[in-house]
């Protein structure tokens, strides 16, 4: 396909439109995807979720006292609404742009054959329809309030929390339970839904007869670019991890919990993030396994034929003088063939490089570093670090 034909194909704009978009348009928050529009949306949602809580907590005397964890001491709440909510909104721009680029790469690199281009266009159109599904939108709103209900249900009535200082909710608790927390939950579920749409798109594309080459230098048959699409998702991972670590820090500081008490929670969180973000790439594993096996067989046949001819010409032949050997390119070709076969043998069965994986995991780990300071003094950490360096 030429560039004009590629430009005529629909683009997979995963983060433009979809659940919540109509509501944001009514509030004049949603605009064509841009840094300016995303910043406005992020600031407005941060204000809607946090400012009323601050005002109600001060009016009710819950900002600094009366409960075990007053409002201004609740690290998790401030991280959730002041940091994580804006990040989940701002992530739309880089992730949307990267996934659009990755989806177009199937066409630009010629991985989707010309005869399958119409089918590819249908897959993109189907993904966009699912993205804008009203049923999915209602389901996400329902899941957001269900998750909020479960979170509020687990809160004790012993005056421990500022948003539920007694058996009955106060105004600050009502805003938290019906506005702030559901918005946070909805944003999380929206990103999970987008991953579902992305997974379905990749699964359908994997069923096309893709033009993949087993000896491709990316060691993934030409699909190595898919791993690069994971890198911006580290932004979402950072937002979720920061709230988890903030919640753990609050309980360690004010409730006497220990860092060890949250080990299982962190492990489960890490596994869930890998499933959500890395899982979609697994749909290409059968394709790459078959490509590797087929490539080894075909290149093995070629290698057998070539080495037989090479042996006959240069090993068994009496004409193989020193001058002729030095001037031939056959030996270089034999080495290149060996390199190609070795590259096929080392093919990755998932189109993901270690560097891509680190770029996704590192933002998840960063919020946990300040958490260590709640149990290990900074002086001790620096002392141990200097001992390792010295």
DRENDO-1510 file (C-alpha; in Angstrom, 1 decimal, always signed):
<recs>
REC; n; res; u; v; w
REC; 1; UNK; +0.0; +0.0; +0.0 .
REC; 2; UNK; +1.2; +3.5; -0.8 .
REC; 3; UNK; +1.1; +6.4; +1.7 .
REC; 4; UNK; -2.1; +7.8; +0.3 .
REC; 5; UNK; -3.9; +4.5; +0.6 .
REC; 6; UNK; -2.7; +4.1; +4.2 .
REC; 7; UNK; -3.9; +7.6; +5.1 .
REC; 8; UNK; -7.4; +6.7; +3.7 .
REC; 9; UNK; -7.7; +3.9; +6.2 .
REC; 10; UNK; -9.4; +4.6; +9.5 .
REC; 11; UNK; -7.2; +5.3; +12.5 .
REC; 12; UNK; -7.5; +3.5; +15.8 .
REC; 13; UNK; -8.1; +6.5; +18.1 .
REC; 14; UNK; -8.6; +4.5; +21.3 .
REC; 15; UNK; -8.6; +7.5; +23.8 .
REC; 16; UNK; -10.8; +9.8; +21.8 .
REC; 17; UNK; -14.4; +9.2; +22.6 .
REC; 18; UNK; -15.7; +6.2; +24.5 .
REC; 19; UNK; -17.2; +6.0; +28.0 .
REC; 20; UNK; -17.7; +9.3; +29.8 .
REC; 21; UNK; -16.9; +11.3; +26.7 .
REC; 22; UNK; -20.5; +12.6; +26.2 .
REC; 23; UNK; -20.7; +13.7; +29.9 .
REC; 24; UNK; -17.4; +15.5; +29.6 .
REC; 25; UNK; -18.7; +17.2; +26.4 .
REC; 26; UNK; -21.8; +18.4; +28.3 .
REC; 27; UNK; -19.5; +19.8; +31.0 .
REC; 28; UNK; -17.3; +21.4; +28.2 .
REC; 29; UNK; -14.3; +19.5; +29.4 .
REC; 30; UNK; -13.7; +17.1; +26.5 .
REC; 31; UNK; -12.1; +18.6; +23.4 .
REC; 32; UNK; -10.2; +17.2; +20.5 .
REC; 33; UNK; -7.3; +15.3; +22.0 .
REC; 34; UNK; -4.6; +17.9; +22.8 .
REC; 35; UNK; -2.4; +18.8; +25.7 .
REC; 36; UNK; -4.5; +21.9; +26.4 .
REC; 37; UNK; -7.8; +20.1; +26.5 .
REC; 38; UNK; -6.4; +17.3; +28.7 .
REC; 39; UNK; -4.9; +19.7; +31.2 .
REC; 40; UNK; -8.2; +21.5; +31.5 .
REC; 41; UNK; -10.1; +18.2; +32.0 .
REC; 42; UNK; -7.5; +17.1; +34.5 .
REC; 43; UNK; -7.6; +20.3; +36.6 .
REC; 44; UNK; -11.4; +20.3; +36.6 .
REC; 45; UNK; -11.8; +16.7; +37.7 .
REC; 46; UNK; -9.1; +17.2; +40.4 .
REC; 47; UNK; -11.1; +20.2; +41.6 .
REC; 48; UNK; -14.4; +18.4; +41.5 .
REC; 49; UNK; -13.1; +15.5; +43.5 .
REC; 50; UNK; -10.9; +17.2; +46.1 .
REC; 51; UNK; -12.0; +20.8; +46.7 .
REC; 52; UNK; -15.6; +20.0; +48.0 .
REC; 53; UNK; -14.0; +17.4; +50.3 .
REC; 54; UNK; -11.7; +19.9; +51.7 .
REC; 55; UNK; -14.4; +22.5; +52.3 .
REC; 56; UNK; -16.8; +19.9; +53.9 .
REC; 57; UNK; -14.1; +18.5; +56.1 .
REC; 58; UNK; -13.2; +21.9; +57.4 .
REC; 59; UNK; -16.8; +22.8; +58.1 .
REC; 60; UNK; -17.3; +19.6; +59.9 .
REC; 61; UNK; -14.1; +19.9; +61.9 .
REC; 62; UNK; -12.6; +16.8; +60.3 .
REC; 63; UNK; -9.7; +18.5; +58.6 .
REC; 64; UNK; -7.2; +18.3; +61.5 .
REC; 65; UNK; -8.8; +16.4; +64.4 .
REC; 66; UNK; -11.8; +14.3; +65.7 .
REC; 67; UNK; -10.7; +11.1; +63.9 .
REC; 68; UNK; -7.7; +8.9; +63.7 .
REC; 69; UNK; -6.8; +10.1; +60.2 .
REC; 70; UNK; -8.0; +13.6; +59.6 .
REC; 71; UNK; -8.6; +14.8; +56.1 .
REC; 72; UNK; -5.3; +16.7; +55.7 .
REC; 73; UNK; -3.3; +13.7; +57.1 .
REC; 74; UNK; -4.9; +11.2; +54.7 .
REC; 75; UNK; -2.0; +10.7; +52.2 .
REC; 76; UNK; -4.0; +8.3; +50.0 .
REC; 77; UNK; -6.8; +10.8; +49.4 .
REC; 78; UNK; -4.6; +13.6; +48.4 .
REC; 79; UNK; -2.5; +11.4; +46.1 .
REC; 80; UNK; -5.6; +9.8; +44.6 .
REC; 81; UNK; -7.4; +13.1; +43.7 .
REC; 82; UNK; -4.5; +15.5; +43.4 .
REC; 83; UNK; -2.0; +13.3; +41.5 .
REC; 84; UNK; -3.6; +10.1; +40.2 .
REC; 85; UNK; -6.8; +11.5; +38.8 .
REC; 86; UNK; -5.0; +14.2; +36.7 .
REC; 87; UNK; -2.5; +11.6; +35.6 .
REC; 88; UNK; -5.1; +9.2; +34.3 .
REC; 89; UNK; -6.6; +12.0; +32.3 .
REC; 90; UNK; -3.3; +13.4; +31.0 .
REC; 91; UNK; -2.2; +9.9; +29.9 .
REC; 92; UNK; -4.8; +10.0; +27.1 .
REC; 93; UNK; -2.6; +12.0; +24.9 .
REC; 94; UNK; +0.7; +10.0; +24.9 .
REC; 95; UNK; -1.0; +6.6; +25.0 .
REC; 96; UNK; -3.6; +7.5; +22.3 .
REC; 97; UNK; -0.8; +8.8; +20.0 .
REC; 98; UNK; +1.4; +5.7; +20.6 .
REC; 99; UNK; -1.4; +3.2; +20.0 .
REC; 100; UNK; -2.4; +5.0; +16.9 .
REC; 101; UNK; +1.2; +4.8; +15.6 .
REC; 102; UNK; +1.5; +1.2; +16.6 .
REC; 103; UNK; -1.8; +0.3; +14.8 .
REC; 104; UNK; -0.7; +2.1; +11.6 .
REC; 105; UNK; +2.6; +0.3; +11.7 .
REC; 106; UNK; +0.8; -2.9; +10.6 .
REC; 107; UNK; +0.1; -1.1; +7.3 .
REC; 108; UNK; +3.3; +1.0; +7.0 .
REC; 109; UNK; +5.6; -2.0; +7.5 .
REC; 110; UNK; +3.6; -4.1; +5.0 .
REC; 111; UNK; +2.7; -6.7; +7.7 .
REC; 112; UNK; -0.9; -6.5; +6.6 .
REC; 113; UNK; -1.0; -7.6; +3.0 .
REC; 114; UNK; -2.8; -5.4; +0.4 .
REC; 115; UNK; -5.5; -8.1; -0.1 .
REC; 116; UNK; -6.2; -8.0; +3.7 .
REC; 117; UNK; -6.3; -4.2; +4.0 .
REC; 118; UNK; -10.1; -4.0; +3.8 .
REC; 119; UNK; -10.4; -6.6; +6.5 .
REC; 120; UNK; -8.0; -4.6; +8.6 .
REC; 121; UNK; -10.1; -1.5; +8.1 .
REC; 122; UNK; -13.2; -3.4; +9.3 .
REC; 123; UNK; -11.3; -4.5; +12.4 .
REC; 124; UNK; -10.4; -0.9; +13.2 .
REC; 125; UNK; -14.0; +0.3; +12.6 .
REC; 126; UNK; -15.3; -2.5; +14.9 .
REC; 127; UNK; -12.9; -1.4; +17.6 .
REC; 128; UNK; -14.1; +2.2; +17.4 .
REC; 129; UNK; -17.7; +1.0; +17.7 .
REC; 130; UNK; -16.9; -1.0; +20.8 .
REC; 131; UNK; -15.1; +2.0; +22.2 .
REC; 132; UNK; -18.2; +4.1; +21.8 .
REC; 133; UNK; -20.6; +1.4; +23.1 .
REC; 134; UNK; -23.3; +2.9; +25.3 .
REC; 135; UNK; -23.8; -0.5; +27.0 .
REC; 136; UNK; -20.2; -0.5; +27.9 .
REC; 137; UNK; -20.5; +3.0; +29.2 .
REC; 138; UNK; -23.4; +2.1; +31.5 .
REC; 139; UNK; -21.5; -1.0; +32.6 .
REC; 140; UNK; -18.5; +1.0; +33.6 .
REC; 141; UNK; -20.6; +3.5; +35.6 .
REC; 142; UNK; -22.3; +0.6; +37.3 .
REC; 143; UNK; -18.9; -1.1; +38.1 .
REC; 144; UNK; -17.6; +2.3; +39.4 .
REC; 145; UNK; -20.4; +2.6; +41.9 .
REC; 146; UNK; -20.3; -1.1; +42.8 .
REC; 147; UNK; -16.6; -0.8; +43.6 .
REC; 148; UNK; -17.3; +2.3; +45.6 .
REC; 149; UNK; -20.0; +0.5; +47.6 .
REC; 150; UNK; -17.6; -2.4; +48.4 .
REC; 151; UNK; -14.9; +0.1; +49.5 .
REC; 152; UNK; -17.3; +2.0; +51.7 .
REC; 153; UNK; -18.8; -1.2; +53.0 .
REC; 154; UNK; -15.4; -2.2; +54.4 .
REC; 155; UNK; -15.0; +1.0; +56.4 .
REC; 156; UNK; -15.4; +0.7; +60.1 .
REC; 157; UNK; -17.7; +3.1; +62.1 .
REC; 158; UNK; -15.3; +3.7; +64.9 .
REC; 159; UNK; -14.3; +7.2; +64.0 .
REC; 160; UNK; -11.2; +6.0; +62.2 .
REC; 161; UNK; -11.8; +7.9; +58.9 .
REC; 162; UNK; -12.7; +11.5; +58.1 .
REC; 163; UNK; -15.2; +10.5; +55.4 .
REC; 164; UNK; -17.2; +8.3; +57.8 .
REC; 165; UNK; -16.6; +9.5; +61.4 .
REC; 166; UNK; -19.9; +7.9; +62.6 .
REC; 167; UNK; -22.4; +5.2; +61.7 .
REC; 168; UNK; -24.1; +7.6; +59.3 .
REC; 169; UNK; -22.5; +9.5; +56.5 .
REC; 170; UNK; -22.0; +13.2; +56.9 .
REC; 171; UNK; -21.9; +15.7; +53.9 .
REC; 172; UNK; -18.2; +15.1; +53.3 .
REC; 173; UNK; -18.9; +11.3; +53.3 .
REC; 174; UNK; -21.7; +11.7; +50.8 .
REC; 175; UNK; -19.6; +13.7; +48.4 .
REC; 176; UNK; -16.8; +11.2; +48.8 .
REC; 177; UNK; -19.1; +8.2; +48.2 .
REC; 178; UNK; -21.2; +9.5; +45.4 .
REC; 179; UNK; -18.9; +11.9; +43.5 .
REC; 180; UNK; -15.1; +11.7; +44.3 .
REC; 181; UNK; -14.5; +8.0; +44.7 .
REC; 182; UNK; -16.8; +6.9; +41.8 .
REC; 183; UNK; -14.9; +9.3; +39.5 .
REC; 184; UNK; -11.7; +7.6; +40.5 .
REC; 185; UNK; -13.1; +4.1; +40.1 .
REC; 186; UNK; -14.6; +5.1; +36.7 .
REC; 187; UNK; -11.3; +6.3; +35.4 .
REC; 188; UNK; -9.6; +3.0; +36.4 .
REC; 189; UNK; -12.4; +0.9; +34.8 .
REC; 190; UNK; -12.2; +3.1; +31.7 .
REC; 191; UNK; -8.6; +2.2; +31.2 .
REC; 192; UNK; -9.3; -1.4; +31.8 .
REC; 193; UNK; -12.0; -1.2; +29.2 .
REC; 194; UNK; -9.6; +0.5; +26.7 .
REC; 195; UNK; -7.3; -2.4; +27.3 .
REC; 196; UNK; -10.1; -4.8; +26.5 .
REC; 197; UNK; -10.7; -2.9; +23.2 .
REC; 198; UNK; -7.0; -3.0; +22.4 .
REC; 199; UNK; -6.8; -6.7; +23.2 .
REC; 200; UNK; -9.7; -7.5; +20.9 .
REC; 201; UNK; -8.2; -5.4; +18.1 .
REC; 202; UNK; -4.8; -7.3; +18.4 .
REC; 203; UNK; -6.6; -10.6; +18.6 .
REC; 204; UNK; -8.5; -10.0; +15.4 .
REC; 205; UNK; -5.4; -8.7; +13.6 .
REC; 206; UNK; -3.5; -11.8; +14.7 .
REC; 207; UNK; -6.1; -13.9; +12.8 .
REC; 208; UNK; -5.1; -12.2; +9.5 .
REC; 209; UNK; -2.5; -13.9; +7.3 .
REC; 210; UNK; +0.2; -11.5; +8.4 .
REC; 211; UNK; +3.4; -11.1; +6.4 .
REC; 212; UNK; +6.0; -11.9; +9.0 .
REC; 213; UNK; +9.6; -12.9; +8.5 .
REC; 214; UNK; +11.3; -15.3; +11.0 .
REC; 215; UNK; +14.8; -13.7; +10.5 .
REC; 216; UNK; +13.6; -10.2; +11.2 .
REC; 217; UNK; +16.2; -8.3; +13.2 .
REC; 218; UNK; +13.7; -7.4; +16.0 .
REC; 219; UNK; +13.6; -11.1; +16.9 .
REC; 220; UNK; +9.8; -11.0; +16.9 .
REC; 221; UNK; +9.1; -11.7; +13.2 .
REC; 222; UNK; +8.6; -7.9; +12.6 .
REC; 223; UNK; +6.2; -7.4; +15.5 .
REC; 224; UNK; +8.7; -5.9; +17.9 .
REC; 225; UNK; +7.0; -2.5; +17.6 .
REC; 226; UNK; +4.1; -3.8; +19.6 .
REC; 227; UNK; +6.2; -3.8; +22.7 .
REC; 228; UNK; +6.9; -0.1; +22.3 .
REC; 229; UNK; +3.2; +0.5; +22.6 .
REC; 230; UNK; +3.5; -0.6; +26.3 .
REC; 231; UNK; +5.9; +2.2; +27.4 .
REC; 232; UNK; +3.3; +5.0; +27.8 .
REC; 233; UNK; +1.1; +2.7; +29.9 .
REC; 234; UNK; +3.7; +3.2; +32.6 .
REC; 235; UNK; +1.9; +6.5; +33.3 .
REC; 236; UNK; -1.2; +4.6; +34.3 .
REC; 237; UNK; +0.7; +2.1; +36.3 .
REC; 238; UNK; +2.4; +5.0; +38.2 .
REC; 239; UNK; -1.0; +6.5; +39.0 .
REC; 240; UNK; -2.4; +3.3; +40.4 .
REC; 241; UNK; +0.7; +2.3; +42.2 .
REC; 242; UNK; +1.0; +5.8; +43.8 .
REC; 243; UNK; -2.5; +5.5; +45.4 .
REC; 244; UNK; -1.7; +2.0; +46.6 .
REC; 245; UNK; +1.5; +3.2; +48.2 .
REC; 246; UNK; -0.2; +6.3; +49.6 .
REC; 247; UNK; -2.9; +4.1; +51.3 .
REC; 248; UNK; -0.2; +1.8; +52.8 .
REC; 249; UNK; +1.8; +4.9; +54.1 .
REC; 250; UNK; -1.3; +6.3; +55.8 .
REC; 251; UNK; -2.0; +3.0; +57.6 .
REC; 252; UNK; +1.7; +2.6; +58.6 .
REC; 253; UNK; +2.0; +6.1; +60.0 .
REC; 254; UNK; -1.4; +6.4; +61.7 .
REC; 255; UNK; -2.7; +2.8; +62.3 .
REC; 256; UNK; +0.5; +1.0; +63.3 .
REC; 257; UNK; +0.6; -1.2; +60.3 .
REC; 258; UNK; +3.8; -2.7; +59.0 .
REC; 259; UNK; +5.2; -2.6; +55.5 .
REC; 260; UNK; +5.3; -6.4; +55.5 .
REC; 261; UNK; +1.5; -6.4; +55.9 .
REC; 262; UNK; +1.1; -5.1; +52.3 .
REC; 263; UNK; +3.5; -7.5; +50.6 .
REC; 264; UNK; +0.7; -9.7; +49.2 .
REC; 265; UNK; -1.3; -6.7; +48.0 .
REC; 266; UNK; +1.7; -5.3; +46.1 .
REC; 267; UNK; +2.4; -8.7; +44.6 .
REC; 268; UNK; -1.3; -9.0; +43.4 .
REC; 269; UNK; -1.2; -5.5; +42.1 .
REC; 270; UNK; +2.0; -6.3; +40.1 .
REC; 271; UNK; +0.4; -9.4; +38.6 .
REC; 272; UNK; -2.8; -7.6; +37.7 .
REC; 273; UNK; -0.8; -4.9; +35.9 .
REC; 274; UNK; +1.1; -7.4; +34.0 .
REC; 275; UNK; -2.0; -9.3; +33.0 .
REC; 276; UNK; -3.8; -6.0; +31.9 .
REC; 277; UNK; -0.9; -4.4; +30.1 .
REC; 278; UNK; +1.3; -7.2; +28.8 .
REC; 279; UNK; -1.5; -9.8; +28.4 .
REC; 280; UNK; -2.8; -8.4; +25.1 .
REC; 281; UNK; +0.5; -9.2; +23.4 .
REC; 282; UNK; +0.1; -12.8; +24.3 .
REC; 283; UNK; -2.4; -13.2; +21.4 .
REC; 284; UNK; +0.5; -13.2; +19.0 .
REC; 285; UNK; +2.3; -16.1; +20.8 .
REC; 286; UNK; +0.7; -18.9; +18.7 .
REC; 287; UNK; +1.6; -16.9; +15.5 .
REC; 288; UNK; +5.2; -16.4; +16.6 .
REC; 289; UNK; +5.6; -20.0; +17.8 .
REC; 290; UNK; +4.4; -21.3; +14.4 .
REC; 291; UNK; +6.6; -18.7; +12.6 .
REC; 292; UNK; +9.6; -19.9; +14.6 .
REC; 293; UNK; +9.0; -23.6; +13.9 .
REC; 294; UNK; +8.4; -22.9; +10.2 .
REC; 295; UNK; +11.4; -20.7; +9.9 .
REC; 296; UNK; +13.7; -23.2; +11.5 .
REC; 297; UNK; +12.5; -25.9; +9.1 .
REC; 298; UNK; +12.8; -23.7; +6.0 .
REC; 299; UNK; +16.1; -22.1; +6.9 .
REC; 300; UNK; +17.3; -25.5; +8.0 .
REC; 301; UNK; +16.6; -26.9; +4.5 .
REC; 302; UNK; +18.3; -23.9; +3.0 .
REC; 303; UNK; +21.3; -24.3; +5.3 .
REC; 304; UNK; +21.6; -28.0; +4.4 .
REC; 305; UNK; +21.6; -27.3; +0.7 .
REC; 306; UNK; +24.0; -24.4; +1.0 .
REC; 307; UNK; +26.5; -26.2; +3.3 .
REC; 308; UNK; +26.4; -29.3; +1.0 .
REC; 309; UNK; +27.3; -27.1; -2.0 .
REC; 310; UNK; +29.9; -25.2; +0.1 .
REC; 311; UNK; +31.5; -28.5; +1.2 .
REC; 312; UNK; +31.6; -29.9; -2.3 .
REC; 313; UNK; +33.0; -26.7; -3.8 .
REC; 314; UNK; +35.5; -25.6; -1.1 .
REC; 315; UNK; +36.3; -28.6; +1.1 .
REC; 316; UNK; +36.3; -31.6; -1.2 .
REC; 317; UNK; +37.4; -29.8; -4.4 .
REC; 318; UNK; +41.0; -29.8; -5.4 .
REC; 319; UNK; +40.4; -26.4; -7.0 .
REC; 320; UNK; +40.1; -24.7; -3.6 .
REC; 321; UNK; +43.4; -22.9; -3.7 .
REC; 322; UNK; +44.4; -20.3; -1.1 .
REC; 323; UNK; +43.9; -17.4; -3.6 .
REC; 324; UNK; +40.4; -18.5; -4.5 .
REC; 325; UNK; +39.4; -19.0; -0.9 .
REC; 326; UNK; +40.6; -15.5; +0.0 .
REC; 327; UNK; +38.7; -13.9; -2.9 .
REC; 328; UNK; +35.3; -15.7; -2.4 .
REC; 329; UNK; +32.2; -14.3; -0.7 .
REC; 330; UNK; +30.8; -17.8; -0.1 .
REC; 331; UNK; +32.3; -17.9; +3.4 .
REC; 332; UNK; +30.7; -14.6; +4.3 .
REC; 333; UNK; +27.4; -15.9; +3.0 .
REC; 334; UNK; +27.8; -19.0; +5.1 .
REC; 335; UNK; +28.3; -16.9; +8.2 .
REC; 336; UNK; +25.3; -14.7; +7.4 .
REC; 337; UNK; +23.1; -17.8; +6.9 .
REC; 338; UNK; +24.3; -19.1; +10.3 .
REC; 339; UNK; +23.5; -15.8; +11.9 .
REC; 340; UNK; +20.0; -15.8; +10.4 .
REC; 341; UNK; +19.3; -19.4; +11.6 .
REC; 342; UNK; +20.6; -18.4; +15.1 .
REC; 343; UNK; +18.3; -15.4; +15.1 .
REC; 344; UNK; +15.3; -17.5; +14.3 .
REC; 345; UNK; +16.3; -20.0; +17.1 .
REC; 346; UNK; +16.4; -17.1; +19.6 .
REC; 347; UNK; +13.0; -15.6; +18.5 .
REC; 348; UNK; +10.9; -14.1; +21.2 .
REC; 349; UNK; +7.5; -15.7; +21.5 .
REC; 350; UNK; +6.0; -12.5; +22.9 .
REC; 351; UNK; +6.8; -9.2; +21.0 .
REC; 352; UNK; +8.3; -7.6; +24.1 .
REC; 353; UNK; +11.9; -6.6; +24.8 .
REC; 354; UNK; +13.4; -6.4; +28.3 .
REC; 355; UNK; +13.7; -2.6; +27.9 .
REC; 356; UNK; +10.0; -2.3; +27.1 .
REC; 357; UNK; +9.2; -4.4; +30.2 .
REC; 358; UNK; +11.5; -2.2; +32.4 .
REC; 359; UNK; +9.9; +1.0; +31.1 .
REC; 360; UNK; +6.5; -0.4; +32.2 .
REC; 361; UNK; +7.6; -1.8; +35.6 .
REC; 362; UNK; +9.9; +1.1; +36.7 .
REC; 363; UNK; +7.0; +3.7; +37.1 .
REC; 364; UNK; +5.2; +1.1; +39.2 .
REC; 365; UNK; +8.1; +0.7; +41.6 .
REC; 366; UNK; +9.0; +4.4; +41.9 .
REC; 367; UNK; +6.0; +5.3; +44.3 .
REC; 368; UNK; +7.1; +2.5; +46.6 .
REC; 369; UNK; +10.5; +4.1; +47.2 .
REC; 370; UNK; +9.2; +6.9; +49.6 .
REC; 371; UNK; +7.2; +4.1; +51.3 .
REC; 372; UNK; +10.5; +2.6; +52.5 .
REC; 373; UNK; +11.2; +5.8; +54.4 .
REC; 374; UNK; +8.3; +5.0; +56.7 .
REC; 375; UNK; +10.1; +1.9; +58.0 .
REC; 376; UNK; +13.7; +2.5; +57.2 .
REC; 377; UNK; +15.3; +5.9; +58.0 .
REC; 378; UNK; +16.9; +7.8; +55.1 .
REC; 379; UNK; +20.2; +7.8; +57.0 .
REC; 380; UNK; +20.3; +4.0; +57.1 .
REC; 381; UNK; +19.4; +3.7; +53.4 .
REC; 382; UNK; +22.2; +6.1; +52.4 .
REC; 383; UNK; +24.7; +4.4; +54.7 .
REC; 384; UNK; +24.0; +1.0; +53.2 .
REC; 385; UNK; +24.2; +2.6; +49.7 .
REC; 386; UNK; +27.6; +4.1; +50.5 .
REC; 387; UNK; +28.9; +0.8; +51.8 .
REC; 388; UNK; +27.9; -0.9; +48.5 .
REC; 389; UNK; +29.6; +1.8; +46.5 .
REC; 390; UNK; +32.8; +2.0; +48.6 .
</recs>
